C-alpha cells in the first residue's frame, strides 16, 4: 500500500477521534440522533466539511434549544395524529391475549365430569 493511502487513513482516523471528542463536549447532539432528527453520519459530514467552530453548529449546540421540551401545542399536535382505531384494536388484542394467559393459569386441572370411560368388558360393536 502506498504511503499516500496510509496518510489518508491516518487523517480520517484522527478526524473521527476529534469528532468523538467534539460530541463529548456537546452531548446534546445525542438527542438529535435519538429522536431521528439527524444521523451520526450527517453530523460527521458537517464536522468534516465545516469544522467545529462554524456557525452551522449553533442550531444544534445551543443549550437553549433542547429537543426534550415540548410545548402544549406540540402535545396537542401529537394527540391529533393518534389513530384511535389502531389504539383500540391494539388494546382489544392485548385484552384477548391476557385473557388466554389467564385461562391457562387459572383453569382447574380437574378432568371434565361428562367423560365416562367405556367398560372394559364391552366390545366396539356394542
GROMACS elastic network, one bead per residue, 0.5 to 0.9 nm:
[ bonds ]
;  ai    aj funct       b0    kb
    1     4     6  0.82735   500
    1     5     6  0.66289   500
    1     6     6  0.74881   500
    2     5     6  0.55644   500
    2     6     6  0.68902   500
    3     6     6  0.51626   500
    3     7     6  0.62967   500
    3     8     6  0.88503   500
    4     7     6  0.51495   500
    4     8     6  0.64337   500
    4     9     6  0.88080   500
    5     8     6  0.51885   500
    5     9     6  0.62346   500
    5    10     6  0.85135   500
    6     9     6  0.51397   500
    6    10     6  0.59828   500
    6    11     6  0.85210   500
    7    10     6  0.50500   500
    7    11     6  0.61060   500
    7    12     6  0.86405   500
    8    11     6  0.50926   500
    8    12     6  0.62023   500
    8    13     6  0.86141   500
    9    12     6  0.51569   500
    9    13     6  0.61610   500
    9    14     6  0.86056   500
   10    13     6  0.51418   500
   10    14     6  0.61644   500
   10    15     6  0.86210   500
   11    14     6  0.50961   500
   11    15     6  0.61687   500
   11    16     6  0.86568   500
   12    15     6  0.50317   500
   12    16     6  0.61985   500
   12    17     6  0.86843   500
   13    16     6  0.50842   500
   13    17     6  0.62889   500
   13    18     6  0.86064   500
   14    17     6  0.51335   500
   14    18     6  0.61114   500
   14    19     6  0.85254   500
   15    19     6  0.59946   500
   15    20     6  0.85597   500
   15    44     6  0.89848   500
   15    47     6  0.87883   500
   15    48     6  0.72822   500
   16    20     6  0.61999   500
   16    21     6  0.87058   500
   16    44     6  0.79435   500
   16    48     6  0.89205   500
   17    20     6  0.50692   500
   17    21     6  0.63885   500
   17    22     6  0.86532   500
   18    21     6  0.51284   500
   18    22     6  0.61899   500
   18    23     6  0.87451   500
   19    23     6  0.62186   500
   19    24     6  0.86017   500
   19    43     6  0.89676   500
   19    44     6  0.68493   500
   19    47     6  0.69986   500
   19    48     6  0.83273   500
   19    52     6  0.84713   500
   20    23     6  0.51310   500
   20    24     6  0.62672   500
   20    25     6  0.87449   500
   21    25     6  0.63180   500
   21    26     6  0.87341   500
   22    25     6  0.51165   500
   22    26     6  0.63523   500
   22    27     6  0.86760   500
   22    47     6  0.89333   500
   22    52     6  0.73124   500
   23    27     6  0.56646   500
   23    28     6  0.82634   500
   23    29     6  0.67522   500
   23    30     6  0.79310   500
   24    27     6  0.54892   500
   26    29     6  0.61967   500
   26    30     6  0.84330   500
   26    61     6  0.64296   500
   27    30     6  0.57152   500
   27    31     6  0.79078   500
   27    61     6  0.86267   500
   28    31     6  0.54931   500
   28    32     6  0.73908   500
   28    60     6  0.77460   500
   28    61     6  0.67913   500
   28    62     6  0.87878   500
   28    63     6  0.76822   500
   28    66     6  0.74259   500
   28    67     6  0.85534   500
   29    32     6  0.54437   500
   29    33     6  0.68892   500
   29    34     6  0.89493   500
   29    38     6  0.88065   500
   29    43     6  0.85670   500
   29    60     6  0.65536   500
   29    61     6  0.69329   500
   30    33     6  0.52514   500
   30    34     6  0.61754   500
   30    35     6  0.86242   500
   30    40     6  0.87566   500
   31    35     6  0.59993   500
   31    36     6  0.84819   500
   31    37     6  0.84962   500
   31    66     6  0.82630   500
   31    67     6  0.67457   500
   31    68     6  0.78636   500
   32    35     6  0.52400   500
   32    36     6  0.62389   500
   32    37     6  0.51080   500
   32    38     6  0.55079   500
   32    39     6  0.77404   500
   32    60     6  0.81135   500
   32    67     6  0.72812   500
   33    36     6  0.50477   500
   33    37     6  0.59440   500
   33    38     6  0.50287   500
   33    39     6  0.53149   500
   33    40     6  0.68071   500
   34    37     6  0.76585   500
   34    38     6  0.82963   500
   34    39     6  0.86923   500
   35    38     6  0.77976   500
   35    67     6  0.82429   500
   36    39     6  0.69653   500
   38    41     6  0.83265   500
   38    42     6  0.65696   500
   38    43     6  0.71645   500
   39    42     6  0.52852   500
   39    43     6  0.63700   500
   39    44     6  0.86149   500
   40    43     6  0.50318   500
   40    44     6  0.59858   500
   40    45     6  0.85031   500
   41    44     6  0.51126   500
   41    45     6  0.61539   500
   41    46     6  0.87008   500
   42    45     6  0.50551   500
   42    46     6  0.62615   500
   42    47     6  0.85504   500
   43    46     6  0.51745   500
   43    47     6  0.61385   500
   43    48     6  0.85608   500
   44    48     6  0.59331   500
   44    49     6  0.84908   500
   45    49     6  0.60331   500
   45    50     6  0.83664   500
   46    49     6  0.52323   500
   46    50     6  0.57635   500
   46    51     6  0.72473   500
   46    52     6  0.86893   500
   46    56     6  0.82255   500
   46    57     6  0.86332   500
   47    50     6  0.54752   500
   47    52     6  0.59323   500
   47    54     6  0.88351   500
   47    57     6  0.88217   500
   48    51     6  0.57524   500
   48    52     6  0.84855   500
   50    53     6  0.76873   500
   50    54     6  0.59351   500
   50    55     6  0.89025   500
   50    56     6  0.78920   500
   51    54     6  0.61381   500
   52    55     6  0.86803   500
   52    56     6  0.89116   500
   52    57     6  0.73888   500
   53    56     6  0.84427   500
   53    57     6  0.76226   500
   54    57     6  0.62358   500
   54    58     6  0.80593   500
   55    58     6  0.53922   500
   55    59     6  0.82503   500
   56    59     6  0.67631   500
   56    60     6  0.79787   500
   57    60     6  0.52464   500
   57    61     6  0.57479   500
   57    62     6  0.79424   500
   58    61     6  0.53238   500
   58    62     6  0.54400   500
   59    62     6  0.57686   500
   59    65     6  0.73465   500
   60    63     6  0.82410   500
   60    65     6  0.75438   500
   60    66     6  0.86319   500
   61    64     6  0.87088   500
   61    65     6  0.78611   500
   61    66     6  0.88731   500
   62    65     6  0.55523   500
   62    66     6  0.77641   500
   63    66     6  0.61369   500
   65    68     6  0.89976   500
   65    69     6  0.86283   500
   66    69     6  0.62961   500
   67    70     6  0.76299   500
   70    73     6  0.80352   500
   70    74     6  0.58600   500
   70    75     6  0.67916   500
   71    74     6  0.51754   500
   71    75     6  0.65159   500
   71    76     6  0.87763   500
   72    75     6  0.51113   500
   72    76     6  0.61919   500
   72    77     6  0.85829   500
   73    76     6  0.50065   500
   73    77     6  0.60666   500
   73    78     6  0.85773   500
   74    77     6  0.50791   500
   74    78     6  0.62108   500
   74    79     6  0.86392   500
   75    78     6  0.50651   500
   75    79     6  0.61757   500
   75    80     6  0.86591   500
   76    79     6  0.50086   500
   76    80     6  0.62337   500
   76    81     6  0.88307   500
   77    80     6  0.50859   500
   77    81     6  0.65448   500
   78    81     6  0.52422   500
   78    82     6  0.67738   500
   79    82     6  0.54053   500
   79    83     6  0.89024   500
   80    83     6  0.81514   500
   82    85     6  0.88957   500
   82    86     6  0.84388   500
   82    87     6  0.79683   500
   83    86     6  0.54994   500
   83    87     6  0.64497   500
   83    88     6  0.87908   500
   84    87     6  0.50431   500
   84    88     6  0.60525   500
   84    89     6  0.85737   500
   85    88     6  0.50320   500
   85    89     6  0.60948   500
   85    90     6  0.84701   500
   86    89     6  0.51108   500
   86    90     6  0.60448   500
   86    91     6  0.85595   500
   87    90     6  0.50637   500
   87    91     6  0.61906   500
   87    92     6  0.86249   500
   88    91     6  0.50724   500
   88    92     6  0.61201   500
   88    93     6  0.85932   500
   89    93     6  0.61031   500
   89    94     6  0.85132   500
   90    93     6  0.51392   500
   90    94     6  0.61478   500
   90    95     6  0.85979   500
   91    94     6  0.50248   500
   91    95     6  0.61005   500
   91    96     6  0.86535   500
   92    95     6  0.50495   500
   92    96     6  0.62578   500
   92    97     6  0.86594   500
   93    96     6  0.51460   500
   93    97     6  0.62170   500
   93    98     6  0.86152   500
   94    97     6  0.50902   500
   94    98     6  0.60999   500
   94    99     6  0.84705   500
   95    98     6  0.51159   500
   95    99     6  0.60360   500
   95   100     6  0.86585   500
   96   100     6  0.62470   500
   96   101     6  0.86756   500
   97   100     6  0.51477   500
   97   101     6  0.62807   500
   97   102     6  0.85279   500
   98   101     6  0.50645   500
   98   102     6  0.59715   500
   98   103     6  0.85229   500
   99   103     6  0.60945   500
   99   104     6  0.86191   500
  100   103     6  0.50461   500
  100   104     6  0.62416   500
  100   105     6  0.88142   500
  101   104     6  0.51036   500
  101   105     6  0.64388   500
  101   106     6  0.86302   500
  102   105     6  0.53489   500
  102   106     6  0.59548   500
  102   107     6  0.81523   500
  103   106     6  0.52773   500
  103   107     6  0.55087   500
  104   107     6  0.57405   500
  105   108     6  0.84210   500
  107   110     6  0.86092   500
  108   111     6  0.83336   500
  110   113     6  0.83963   500
  111   114     6  0.87254   500
  111   115     6  0.79685   500
  112   115     6  0.59728   500
  113   116     6  0.78767   500
  116   119     6  0.88914   500
  117   120     6  0.86956   500
  118   121     6  0.86478   500
  118   122     6  0.74831   500
  119   122     6  0.58219   500
  119   123     6  0.87568   500
  120   123     6  0.77756   500
  122   125     6  0.82595   500
  122   126     6  0.67559   500
  123   126     6  0.58738   500
